[in-house]
Amino acid sequence: MARLSPLMILPPAVFAGLAAMFIWGMNREDPNALPSAFQDKPAPAVALAPLGDHPSFADADLRDGRVKLVNFWASWCAPCRAEHPNLERLKAEGATILGVNYKDKPAAALGFLAELGNPYAKIGADESGRMGIDWGLYGVPETFVIDGSGKVVLRFPGPVTAQILETEIRPAMERAAAE
């Protein structure tokens, strides 16, 4: 009877271990969720440069007692263009949206707003991307729902579609208003 070498057992054992990790990973609660270190914590500091003659915002604007959205966007971002009508709709409904123009050329950003409209109550430029890093930004667009005390209620990465507006953003705004 031939004796099994430990090297013959190693490949099936490695395969079984990898298979177990893949199965565990696929059964996580929400595999598409990108965690936010700031969920249910105070929003990070605001550090913005002015964008044109639009009014900018600061930390105090996040803690004014009202629910608001902070939306990171850029003129070069196609998904930002796609979400823009939904932001305009929110603005028309009375939502306060604060805009952060991320790593963009001011002229291009202002052109984007002139073409599509400006859904932002206040807006500033994050020219270096430092504020984006501080907020844990993965990319643009990203939208944060902030309660009246400045706490992050929701971080949503990606464009705000009509479906996301109804299933994620509005419920988070309602939770923020109730807190």
LOBA-475534 format. One line per 2 residues: their letters; for each residue x, y, z of N, C-alpha, C, O, CB. Coordinates in pm, whole numbers, always signed. Glycine has a CB too. Layout:
a> X/Y/Z/X/Y/Z/X/Y/Z/X/Y/Z/X/Y/Z; ...
***
This chain:
ma> +85/-117/+0/+0/+0/+0/+89/+124/+0/+183/+135/+80/-96/-1/+122; +59/+217/-92/+140/+338/-105/+101/+437/+3/-16/+451/+40/+122/+401/-246
rl> +199/+502/+51/+179/+602/+156/+155/+739/+91/+226/+775/-3/+302/+607/+253; +55/+816/+139/+25/+948/+85/+127/+1049/+135/+158/+1057/+254/-118/+992/+124
sp> +178/+1126/+43/+272/+1232/+76/+194/+1354/+124/+85/+1380/+73/+362/+1268/-47; +246/+1428/+220/+179/+1551/+264/+159/+1650/+150/+64/+1728/+152/+258/+1618/+376
lm> +246/+1648/+51/+231/+1739/-63/+110/+1702/-149/+58/+1788/-219/+357/+1737/-148; +66/+1579/-145/-52/+1538/-221/-180/+1586/-154/-282/+1603/-221/-54/+1386/-237
il> -177/+1606/-26/-294/+1651/+49/-307/+1803/+44/-417/+1856/+56/-285/+1604/+195; -197/+1874/+25/-197/+2020/+29/-288/+2084/-76/-368/+2170/-39/-56/+2070/+10
pp> -282/+2049/-206/-370/+2115/-304/-519/+2100/-274/-591/+2200/-281/-343/+2059/-441; -571/+1981/-239/-713/+1974/-205/-749/+2055/-80/-858/+2112/-72/-755/+1830/-186
av> -658/+2059/+16/-685/+2136/+138/-690/+2286/+108/-776/+2357/+159/-578/+2107/+245; -598/+2334/+24/-599/+2475/-16/-726/+2507/-93/-789/+2610/-70/-474/+2510/-101
fa> -764/+2419/-185/-886/+2439/-262/-1008/+2446/-170/-1093/+2534/-186/-904/+2326/-365; -1017/+2355/-75/-1131/+2354/+18/-1135/+2483/+100/-1243/+2538/+123/-1123/+2232/+112
gl> -1019/+2531/+143/-1014/+2656/+219/-1059/+2775/+136/-1135/+2859/+185/-873/+2680/+270; -1013/+2784/+11/-1055/+2893/-77/-1204/+2885/-108/-1272/+2988/-108/-975/+2890/-208
aa> -1254/+2765/-133/-1397/+2748/-160/-1479/+2796/-40/-1581/+2862/-58/-1429/+2600/-191; -1436/+2762/+80/-1508/+2806/+200/-1509/+2958/+212/-1611/+3017/+248/-1446/+2744/+326
mf> -1395/+3022/+181/-1389/+3170/+187/-1482/+3231/+83/-1550/+3329/+113/-1244/+3220/+165; -1485/+3177/-38/-1573/+3231/-143/-1720/+3215/-105/-1799/+3307/-124/-1547/+3161/-277
iw> -1756/+3100/-51/-1895/+3077/-11/-1932/+3173/+102/-2041/+3230/+101/-1916/+2930/+34; -1844/+3191/+198/-1871/+3286/+307/-1887/+3427/+251/-1978/+3499/+291/-1757/+3283/+412
gm> -1799/+3469/+158/-1805/+3602/+101/-1933/+3626/+23/-1987/+3737/+26/-1686/+3625/+11; -1982/+3525/-46/-2104/+3541/-125/-2228/+3545/-37/-2333/+3592/-82/-2117/+3427/-226
nr> -2220/+3498/+84/-2336/+3495/+173/-2337/+3609/+273/-2417/+3608/+367/-2341/+3365/+245; -2248/+3707/+255/-2252/+3824/+343/-2383/+3895/+326/-2453/+3875/+226/-2133/+3920/+315
ed> -2417/+3979/+422/-2546/+4048/+421/-2567/+4130/+295/-2669/+4113/+228/-2557/+4137/+542; -2475/+4219/+259/-2485/+4297/+137/-2347/+4309/+76/-2267/+4392/+119/-2546/+4438/+166
pn> -2318/+4226/-24/-2184/+4226/-80/-2147/+4355/-152/-2029/+4380/-175/-2170/+4111/-174; -2245/+4436/-188/-2216/+4561/-258/-2197/+4679/-164/-2157/+4787/-207/-2326/+4593/-355
al> -2225/+4660/-37/-2215/+4769/+59/-2069/+4808/+79/-1981/+4724/+97/-2279/+4729/+193; -2046/+4937/+76/-1915/+4991/+108/-1928/+5057/+244/-1999/+5157/+257/-1864/+5094/-3
ps> -1863/+5004/+345/-1884/+5055/+480/-1833/+5198/+495/-1738/+5240/+429/-1816/+4965/+580; -1897/+5270/+583/-1854/+5405/+615/-1809/+5408/+760/-1880/+5364/+850/-1966/+5508/+589
af> -1690/+5459/+780/-1639/+5472/+917/-1715/+5579/+994/-1702/+5588/+1116/-1489/+5504/+915; -1793/+5660/+925/-1861/+5772/+989/-2009/+5748/+1012/-2078/+5835/+1064/-1843/+5896/+907
qd> -2061/+5630/+974/-2201/+5600/+996/-2234/+5617/+1143/-2168/+5560/+1230/-2234/+5457/+948; -2337/+5696/+1172/-2383/+5724/+1308/-2279/+5800/+1391/-2283/+5796/+1514/-2417/+5594/+1378
kp> -2189/+5869/+1325/-2088/+5952/+1392/-2091/+6091/+1331/-2149/+6111/+1224/-1945/+5889/+1379; -2031/+6188/+1398/-2028/+6323/+1342/-1958/+6325/+1207/-1858/+6256/+1185/-1959/+6419/+1438
ap> -2012/+6405/+1116/-1950/+6421/+984/-1811/+6480/+1000/-1788/+6562/+1089/-2038/+6511/+893; -1718/+6439/+915/-1583/+6496/+920/-1585/+6646/+888/-1687/+6701/+847/-1490/+6423/+822
av> -1471/+6708/+908/-1459/+6852/+886/-1484/+6888/+739/-1457/+6810/+648/-1321/+6901/+929; -1535/+7007/+722/-1556/+7063/+588/-1441/+7158/+559/-1413/+7249/+638/-1695/+7136/+576
al> -1375/+7138/+446/-1264/+7225/+405/-1276/+7247/+256/-1231/+7165/+176/-1124/+7162/+442; -1337/+7359/+219/-1368/+7385/+78/-1317/+7520/+33/-1309/+7615/+110/-1516/+7376/+54
ap> -1283/+7526/-95/-1253/+7654/-160/-1383/+7703/-226/-1470/+7622/-257/-1136/+7639/-266; -1396/+7832/-246/-1515/+7881/-316/-1520/+7827/-460/-1417/+7800/-521/-1516/+8035/-317
lg> -1641/+7813/-512/-1660/+7776/-652/-1738/+7889/-717/-1859/+7903/-696/-1734/+7639/-667; -1668/+7968/-796/-1730/+8084/-858/-1783/+8178/-751/-1718/+8200/-648/-1844/+8043/-952
dh> -1901/+8232/-775/-1960/+8323/-676/-2071/+8254/-596/-2151/+8321/-530/-2017/+8447/-746; -2074/+8121/-602/-2174/+8046/-525/-2138/+8047/-377/-2020/+8040/-342/-2184/+7900/-577
ps> -2238/+8056/-289/-2207/+8050/-146/-2153/+7913/-108/-2204/+7810/-153/-2333/+8082/-62; -2049/+7913/-26/-1988/+7789/+19/-2049/+7747/+153/-2135/+7818/+206/-1835/+7804/+31
fa> -2006/+7637/+207/-2056/+7593/+337/-1940/+7549/+425/-1829/+7523/+378/-2158/+7480/+322; -1971/+7541/+554/-1870/+7506/+655/-1931/+7407/+753/-2046/+7366/+738/-1818/+7633/+729
da> -1852/+7368/+853/-1897/+7272/+953/-2030/+7313/+1018/-2116/+7229/+1041/-1792/+7256/+1060; -2045/+7440/+1047/-2166/+7487/+1115/-2292/+7458/+1032/-2399/+7437/+1088/-2156/+7637/+1144
dl> -2280/+7458/+900/-2395/+7429/+814/-2442/+7285/+828/-2558/+7255/+801/-2361/+7458/+669; -2354/+7196/+871/-2392/+7056/+891/-2466/+7036/+1022/-2530/+6933/+1043/-2269/+6966/+886
rd> -2458/+7134/+1110/-2516/+7122/+1244/-2620/+7230/+1270/-2628/+7284/+1380/-2406/+7128/+1350; -2699/+7262/+1167/-2795/+7371/+1178/-2934/+7326/+1220/-3029/+7404/+1216/-2804/+7444/+1048
gr> -2947/+7199/+1260/-3076/+7149/+1307/-3163/+7091/+1196/-3273/+7042/+1225/-3150/+7258/+1374; -3118/+7096/+1071/-3198/+7046/+958/-3128/+6930/+888/-3005/+6923/+882/-3225/+7160/+857
vk> -3208/+6839/+835/-3156/+6728/+756/-3105/+6784/+624/-3165/+6874/+564/-3265/+6619/+732; -2993/+6729/+579/-2938/+6774/+452/-2863/+6661/+386/-2832/+6560/+449/-2845/+6895/+471
lv> -2835/+6678/+258/-2751/+6586/+184/-2621/+6657/+152/-2620/+6776/+123/-2821/+6536/+54; -2511/+6583/+157/-2383/+6633/+107/-2350/+6544/-12/-2334/+6422/+2/-2268/+6630/+219
nf> -2339/+6606/-128/-2319/+6532/-253/-2185/+6569/-314/-2161/+6685/-347/-2434/+6561/-352; -2097/+6468/-328/-1969/+6486/-396/-1989/+6457/-544/-2046/+6354/-579/-1858/+6393/-334
wa> -1944/+6548/-631/-1966/+6534/-774/-1852/+6599/-851/-1769/+6669/-794/-2102/+6596/-815; -1850/+6575/-983/-1752/+6638/-1071/-1810/+6647/-1211/-1894/+6566/-1249/-1617/+6558/-1072
sw> -1766/+6746/-1287/-1816/+6764/-1423/-1772/+6652/-1515/-1841/+6621/-1613/-1769/+6896/-1478; -1659/+6590/-1486/-1605/+6483/-1570/-1667/+6347/-1539/-1630/+6247/-1601/-1455/+6474/-1553
ca> -1759/+6342/-1446/-1818/+6217/-1397/-1953/+6191/-1465/-2051/+6261/-1439/-1836/+6223/-1243; -1957/+6089/-1553/-2082/+6056/-1623/-2195/+6017/-1528/-2308/+6061/-1548/-2057/+5942/-1721
pc> -2170/+5936/-1424/-2279/+5904/-1331/-2332/+6028/-1257/-2448/+6031/-1217/-2232/+5801/-1230; -2247/+6130/-1240/-2294/+6254/-1176/-2397/+6323/-1266/-2495/+6379/-1218/-2174/+6351/-1148
ra> -2373/+6317/-1395/-2468/+6374/-1492/-2599/+6296/-1487/-2707/+6355/-1494/-2408/+6371/-1635; -2589/+6163/-1475/-2709/+6079/-1471/-2793/+6104/-1346/-2916/+6099/-1352/-2670/+5931/-1478
eh> -2729/+6130/-1231/-2804/+6150/-1107/-2861/+6291/-1095/-2950/+6315/-1013/-2716/+6120/-988; -2811/+6383/-1174/-2844/+6525/-1158/-2996/+6554/-1159/-3041/+6633/-1076/-2778/+6603/-1267
pn> -3076/+6494/-1250/-3220/+6522/-1246/-3285/+6482/-1113/-3380/+6547/-1069/-3290/+6449/-1359; -3235/+6377/-1049/-3291/+6337/-920/-3254/+6436/-810/-3333/+6460/-719/-3243/+6197/-882
le> -3135/+6493/-818/-3098/+6598/-722/-3183/+6723/-744/-3226/+6788/-649/-2947/+6632/-734; -3207/+6755/-870/-3294/+6871/-902/-3435/+6846/-845/-3498/+6938/-793/-3301/+6894/-1057
rl> -3482/+6723/-857/-3616/+6689/-805/-3619/+6705/-653/-3715/+6759/-598/-3655/+6545/-844; -3515/+6658/-584/-3508/+6675/-439/-3508/+6823/-401/-3576/+6863/-306/-3383/+6606/-384
ka> -3431/+6901/-473/-3427/+7045/-445/-3566/+7106/-461/-3609/+7186/-377/-3326/+7116/-539; -3637/+7069/-568/-3771/+7122/-593/-3868/+7084/-481/-3964/+7156/-455/-3824/+7072/-727
eg> -3842/+6971/-416/-3925/+6926/-304/-3887/+6992/-172/-3953/+6971/-71/-3915/+6774/-290; -3781/+7072/-173/-3740/+7144/-54/-3622/+7086/+21/-3587/+7136/+128/-3853/+7152/+37
at> -3560/+6981/-31/-3443/+6922/+36/-3324/+7016/+25/-3306/+7083/-77/-3409/+6785/-25; -3244/+7020/+129/-3121/+7098/+128/-3007/+7007/+84/-2979/+6905/+148/-3091/+7162/+268
il> -2943/+7044/-25/-2831/+6966/-78/-2709/+7057/-81/-2712/+7165/-140/-2863/+6908/-220; -2603/+7011/-17/-2476/+7083/-16/-2383/+7010/-112/-2364/+6888/-101/-2415/+7092/+128
gv> -2324/+7083/-205/-2242/+7020/-309/-2094/+7036/-283/-2047/+7141/-239/-2276/+7079/-442; -2020/+6929/-311/-1874/+6931/-304/-1823/+6894/-442/-1831/+6778/-483/-1819/+6834/-193
ny> -1770/+6992/-513/-1712/+6966/-644/-1573/+6908/-623/-1485/+6973/-566/-1706/+7096/-732; -1554/+6784/-669/-1437/+6704/-634/-1334/+6701/-747/-1362/+6654/-857/-1480/+6563/-599
kd> -1213/+6751/-717/-1098/+6743/-808/-1135/+6782/-951/-1112/+6706/-1045/-1041/+6602/-807; -1191/+6898/-965/-1243/+6944/-1094/-1184/+7080/-1129/-1134/+7151/-1042/-1397/+6951/-1092
kp> -1190/+7114/-1254/-1152/+7249/-1297/-1272/+7340/-1272/-1383/+7307/-1313/-1108/+7251/-1448; -1251/+7454/-1207/-1364/+7543/-1176/-1449/+7578/-1299/-1572/+7578/-1291/-1313/+7670/-1112
aa> -1386/+7609/-1411/-1463/+7646/-1530/-1551/+7530/-1577/-1665/+7552/-1617/-1368/+7689/-1644; -1499/+7409/-1572/-1578/+7292/-1613/-1694/+7269/-1517/-1805/+7239/-1561/-1489/+7167/-1619
al> -1669/+7284/-1387/-1775/+7266/-1287/-1885/+7370/-1305/-2004/+7337/-1300/-1716/+7275/-1144; -1846/+7495/-1325/-1945/+7601/-1344/-2023/+7579/-1474/-2142/+7608/-1479/-1877/+7739/-1346
gf> -1957/+7530/-1577/-2025/+7498/-1703/-2127/+7386/-1685/-2237/+7392/-1741/-1923/+7460/-1809; -2091/+7285/-1608/-2181/+7175/-1577/-2308/+7228/-1511/-2419/+7190/-1550/-2110/+7071/-1485
la> -2292/+7315/-1412/-2407/+7371/-1341/-2490/+7463/-1431/-2612/+7464/-1423/-2361/+7449/-1217; -2422/+7539/-1517/-2494/+7627/-1609/-2578/+7546/-1708/-2688/+7586/-1744/-2395/+7719/-1685
el> -2525/+7432/-1750/-2596/+7348/-1845/-2711/+7271/-1783/-2821/+7267/-1839/-2500/+7251/-1909; -2688/+7210/-1666/-2787/+7119/-1607/-2870/+7180/-1495/-2972/+7122/-1455/-2718/+6999/-1555
gn> -2829/+7295/-1443/-2897/+7354/-1329/-2818/+7329/-1202/-2732/+7240/-1197/-3039/+7299/-1316; -2847/+7407/-1100/-2775/+7396/-974/-2869/+7351/-864/-2950/+7430/-815/-2710/+7531/-937
py> -2860/+7223/-823/-2947/+7174/-717/-2897/+7206/-576/-2960/+7169/-477/-2965/+7027/-731; -2783/+7273/-567/-2715/+7290/-438/-2752/+7422/-370/-2747/+7528/-432/-2565/+7281/-457
ak> -2787/+7413/-242/-2813/+7533/-163/-2681/+7608/-142/-2677/+7731/-146/-2879/+7497/-27; -2575/+7531/-118/-2440/+7586/-102/-2345/+7487/-167/-2373/+7367/-175/-2403/+7612/+50
ig> -2232/+7539/-213/-2139/+7453/-285/-1997/+7504/-268/-1974/+7625/-256/-2177/+7446/-435; -1903/+7412/-268/-1762/+7449/-261/-1680/+7349/-340/-1731/+7246/-385/-1714/+7455/-115
ad> -1555/+7380/-357/-1465/+7296/-436/-1363/+7227/-346/-1300/+7289/-260/-1393/+7380/-543; -1348/+7099/-368/-1243/+7019/-303/-1138/+6994/-411/-1128/+6884/-466/-1300/+6882/-242
es> -1059/+7096/-438/-966/+7093/-551/-858/+6986/-536/-821/+6921/-633/-902/+7228/-568; -807/+6968/-415/-698/+6872/-393/-750/+6731/-362/-674/+6635/-370/-610/+6920/-279
gr> -877/+6719/-328/-933/+6589/-289/-915/+6557/-142/-950/+6448/-98/-870/+6482/-371; -860/+6650/-64/-834/+6626/+79/-963/+6601/+157/-968/+6511/+240/-760/+6745/+139
mg> -1067/+6681/+132/-1193/+6661/+204/-1251/+6525/+167/-1305/+6455/+253/-1294/+6774/+171; -1241/+6487/+41/-1289/+6356/-2/-1219/+6244/+73/-1283/+6147/+115/-1268/+6338/-150
id> -1089/+6257/+91/-1014/+6157/+167/-1062/+6154/+311/-1084/+6047/+368/-861/+6186/+162; -1079/+6272/+371/-1125/+6280/+510/-1264/+6219/+528/-1294/+6166/+635/-1125/+6425/+556
wg> -1347/+6227/+425/-1483/+6174/+432/-1489/+6027/+390/-1596/+5966/+393/-1575/+6256/+343; -1375/+5968/+352/-1372/+5828/+314/-1428/+5802/+176/-1480/+5694/+149/-1447/+5747/+413
ly> -1417/+5899/+89/-1473/+5890/-45/-1407/+5778/-125/-1284/+5766/-127/-1458/+6023/-118; -1489/+5697/-192/-1439/+5594/-282/-1430/+5650/-423/-1345/+5607/-501/-1529/+5470/-279
gv> -1516/+5742/-457/-1522/+5802/-590/-1646/+5889/-597/-1719/+5903/-500/-1524/+5694/-702; -1668/+5947/-713/-1787/+6031/-730/-1881/+5962/-829/-1836/+5892/-919/-1749/+6173/-780
pe> -2009/+5981/-811/-2074/+6057/-705/-2088/+5975/-576/-2094/+5852/-579/-2212/+6104/-751; -2091/+6045/-467/-2126/+5987/-338/-2212/+6088/-264/-2189/+6209/-271/-1999/+5950/-254
tf> -2311/+6037/-194/-2406/+6123/-122/-2416/+6078/+22/-2428/+5959/+52/-2545/+6121/-191; -2412/+6175/+111/-2425/+6151/+255/-2552/+6217/+304/-2580/+6332/+269/-2300/+6204/+333
vi> -2630/+6145/+384/-2745/+6205/+452/-2697/+6241/+591/-2645/+6157/+665/-2870/+6105/+456; -2715/+6368/+626/-2667/+6423/+753/-2787/+6471/+834/-2873/+6543/+783/-2565/+6540/+729
dg> -2794/+6432/+961/-2904/+6480/+1044/-2875/+6621/+1094/-2769/+6677/+1065/-2928/+6384/+1164; -2968/+6678/+1167/-2956/+6817/+1211/-2842/+6845/+1306/-2800/+6959/+1320/-3081/+6858/+1275
sg> -2790/+6740/+1370/-2678/+6761/+1462/-2543/+6737/+1393/-2438/+6749/+1456/-2691/+6668/+1582; -2546/+6705/+1265/-2422/+6684/+1192/-2375/+6540/+1188/-2261/+6512/+1153/-2315/+6768/+1251
kv> -2464/+6447/+1226/-2429/+6305/+1226/-2458/+6243/+1090/-2560/+6273/+1028/-2506/+6230/+1338; -2368/+6154/+1044/-2388/+6082/+918/-2489/+5971/+942/-2466/+5880/+1023/-2253/+6025/+863
vl> -2602/+5978/+872/-2706/+5876/+882/-2688/+5772/+772/-2714/+5653/+794/-2847/+5941/+874; -2644/+5816/+655/-2625/+5725/+543/-2515/+5778/+453/-2504/+5898/+429/-2755/+5706/+463
rf> -2435/+5686/+404/-2339/+5716/+297/-2378/+5629/+180/-2382/+5506/+191/-2188/+5690/+342; -2408/+5693/+67/-2445/+5615/-51/-2343/+5640/-161/-2333/+5751/-213/-2588/+5651/-99
pg> -2267/+5536/-199/-2173/+5548/-310/-2245/+5521/-442/-2321/+5425/-453/-2053/+5452/-292; -2220/+5604/-540/-2281/+5583/-671/-2389/+5685/-698/-2422/+5767/-612/-2338/+5444/-682
pv> -2444/+5679/-819/-2545/+5778/-857/-2678/+5756/-785/-2719/+5643/-760/-2568/+5774/-1007; -2743/+5865/-752/-2876/+5861/-693/-2976/+5844/-806/-3014/+5941/-873/-2906/+5991/-608
ta> -3018/+5720/-828/-3119/+5691/-929/-3257/+5709/-866/-3269/+5730/-746/-3102/+5546/-986; -3362/+5700/-948/-3498/+5710/-894/-3524/+5599/-792/-3586/+5623/-689/-3602/+5702/-1009
qi> -3475/+5478/-821/-3495/+5367/-728/-3417/+5391/-598/-3472/+5370/-489/-3450/+5234/-792; -3293/+5434/-607/-3212/+5460/-487/-3273/+5573/-406/-3269/+5571/-283/-3066/+5495/-526
le> -3327/+5670/-475/-3393/+5781/-406/-3504/+5729/-316/-3518/+5772/-201/-3449/+5883/-508; -3583/+5635/-368/-3698/+5583/-292/-3658/+5478/-188/-3717/+5473/-81/-3798/+5522/-387
te> -3557/+5395/-219/-3524/+5284/-129/-3415/+5316/-28/-3406/+5250/+76/-3483/+5166/-208; -3331/+5415/-56/-3218/+5445/+32/-3222/+5588/+88/-3222/+5609/+209/-3087/+5424/-44
ir> -3226/+5685/-4/-3209/+5826/+37/-3329/+5877/+118/-3311/+5928/+228/-3190/+5914/-87; -3450/+5863/+65/-3568/+5913/+138/-3584/+5845/+275/-3608/+5914/+374/-3695/+5891/+55
pa> -3571/+5712/+283/-3582/+5651/+418/-3474/+5703/+514/-3501/+5722/+632/-3570/+5497/+406; -3354/+5726/+464/-3248/+5779/+550/-3280/+5922/+592/-3252/+5961/+706/-3112/+5775/+479
me> -3339/+6000/+503/-3378/+6138/+538/-3488/+6135/+646/-3489/+6218/+736/-3428/+6215/+411; -3579/+6039/+634/-3685/+6027/+735/-3627/+5986/+870/-3668/+6038/+974/-3790/+5924/+690
ra> -3531/+5892/+869/-3464/+5853/+995/-3390/+5972/+1055/-3394/+5994/+1176/-3365/+5736/+971; -3324/+6049/+969/-3249/+6165/+1018/-3342/+6269/+1079/-3308/+6332/+1179/-3167/+6227/+904
aa> -3459/+6288/+1019/-3555/+6386/+1071/-3614/+6340/+1205/-3650/+6423/+1289/-3668/+6409/+969; -3623/+6209/+1224/-3681/+6155/+1348/-3582/+6158/+1465/-3622/+6146/+1580/-3728/+6013/+1324
e> -3454/+6173/+1434/-3353/+6169/+1542/-3337/+6302/+1611/-3257/+6315/+1703/-3219/+6125/+1487
***
